[in-house]
Amino acid sequence: MKCWMLALVTTLFWIQLSLFREVNAKKERKKQKETPQHTETYNATLSNSEELSGNTKLPEIHRVDPHGSWLDFVKRPVGNFPGKCRKRKRPLPGPPGPPGPPGPPGQPGAPGAEVTQEVLLREFRHMIKDEPKSPLTLVTFFSLPVVLFSEATERRASTDCQSSPCPTPPPLILLDGITSYRRIEEAFHCKLKGPITVDKKTLVELQIFQTPPAKGAFIRGSGMDLLTGRFTASMTGIYQFSANVHIDHSEVKKSKTQLRARDNMRVLICIESLCHRYTSLEMIVGFESNSKIFTVYVHGLLELQAGQYTSIFVDNAAGASVTIQSGSDFMGMLLGL
């Protein structure tokens, strides 16, 4: 039993001794690493004076602190390390030098078209004429003079001024002769040529118009047909129409039957004679007027497609006939596209 205990104690002691040696070896290796490495070797050769004196002095070995060396490197002044430590290029001191000589001139371009005042005026009038035809779009030029400049002319003039003195610029172009308002291309004002009788419970289209000889009435464009009383749209757009229909209802007054609530008169301006299919301009009046003749006025806007026509219709819902007087007006004009 004592032998086993002695063997166990010896084994434990041997293990501790091995560990202690290993720890000491690690400490020695760590000290060797911390020892500074000299970039210069010790001078093995001695001068004559040193040999004679017999006193040789070796350089002292100083220990270097790595952490302090790193802090010294970080806190170093930036100005001592130009170029390599910074990517930005420092501007060179001193004022800039004089500019270099100009390069050779390029080849001259082709001469441009000659632009005169007459050409500019003609193009401007053509541009106004080609604008969308709308009588309400009044192209009004204010009283200030309108000056036309050509970009090509300015560029050519600036190029010429570099080689030779610039000539005196031409006078401004005053467009006094151009009208301030656009011409109305489609419009008419005509009157019914003769009286038309509308029987009871009847819908009649008014036809046979005329241009009165008195000044003021007019027909512009080819859309109005006086014989059929129909205006045909030459282009798609918004049109304005109005009608003054003078109605003689003396026969209704002479009739012995008493006026009923449904006895009335309708005046319509319809598209393609289809008053219920298309939107129409309509006015409904009764026969309560004490005068022999009264006037029904219809006015409004319609959108017509190219080729569609409009005309006036009178619907008599009374129990007796009425007469549409001559001189009833039918008017219309193109407002815009």
Residue, then its C-alpha position, 0 to 999 in steps of 0.5 A: m500500500k505504501c508503494w502505491m502511494l509513493a508511486l502516485v505522489t511521484t507521478l503527480f510531482w513529475i507532471q507538475l515539474s513538466l508543466f513548470r518547465e513548459v511554462n518557463a520555456k514559453k516565457e523565454r520565447k516571449k522575452q526573445k520576441e520582445t527583444p528589439q531586432h537591430t537592423e545594423t550589426y555590431n561593428a566588428t572592425l575597430s579603428n586604429s585609435e581603438e585598437l591602440s587604446g584597447n578599449t572597445k565599447l559596444p552600442e547600448i541595447h535599448r528596449v522598444d515599446p511597440h504600443g508607443s511606436w504605433l502611437d508615434f506613427v499615428k500622431r506623426p505630422v501629415g506634411n512630412f509624408p507628401g505624395k505617397c500617403r495622400k491621393r490628392k494632388r497638392p496644387l503647385p505654388g505660384p501663378p498659372g502660366p500664360p495660355g498657349p498659342p491658338g490652334p489652326p482655324g477649321q475649314p469654312g462651312a458652306p455659305g447659308a441661304e440669303v435671308t432678306q426681310e421680304v423672305l422673313l415677312r413672307e414666311f411669317r404670313h404663311m405661318i399665320k395662314d396655316e394656323p388652325k382656323s378658328p374665328l374665336t382664336l383672335v391672333t392679336f399682336f400688341s401695338l409693339p413692333v414684331v421683330l423677326f430674327s433668324e438663328a442662322t443669320e445670327r450665327r453667320a453674323s457672329t462668325d463674320c464679326q470675328s474675321s472682319p468688322c461687323p456691318t450695321p444691323p438692318p432695321l427692324i421689320l415692322l409687321d404693320g400690314i398684317t391683320s390682327y384677327r383671323r378670317i372666318e372661313e365658314a359662316f352664313h346669315c340667310k333669310l326664308k324666302g317665302p311663307i311656309t304653312v305647317d299643318k296641325k300635328t306636322l313636322v316640317e323642314l324649312q327650305i328655300f332661303q335667300t341672301p337678302p339684298a340689303k347689306g349685312a347678310f353674308i355667306r362664307g364658304s360653300g357649306m350653305d345650300l339656300l335651296t334645301g336650307r341645309f348647312t354641310a360642315s366642310m370640316t370637323g369642328i364646333y359650330q354655332f347656330s341660331a334661328n329666329v322663326h316668326i310664327d303666325h298663329s291666327e288660325v289657331k285663334k280662329s279655331k273654336t276649340q279651346l287651347r289645351a296644355r299640349d298645344n305648343m310649337r317646337v323649333l329645332i336645329c337638327i343634325e342629319s334630319l335625325c332630331h332624336r338620334y343626335t343632339s339638337l337645339e330645341m325651343i318649345v313655346g305655347f300659343e298664349s300670346n295675344s299678338k298675331i305673330f310671335t318669334v321663337y329664338v333658338h341658339g346653341l353649339l353643335e359638334l359636326q363631323a365633316g360631311q354632316y348637315t344641319s337644318i331647321f325643323v318646326d313641329n306644330a302640336a296644335g289643333a290648327s295650322v300655323t304659318i312661318q313668315s318669310g324673313s325668318d333668320f338662319m345663322g351659323m359659323l365655325l368656332g373652332l376645331 
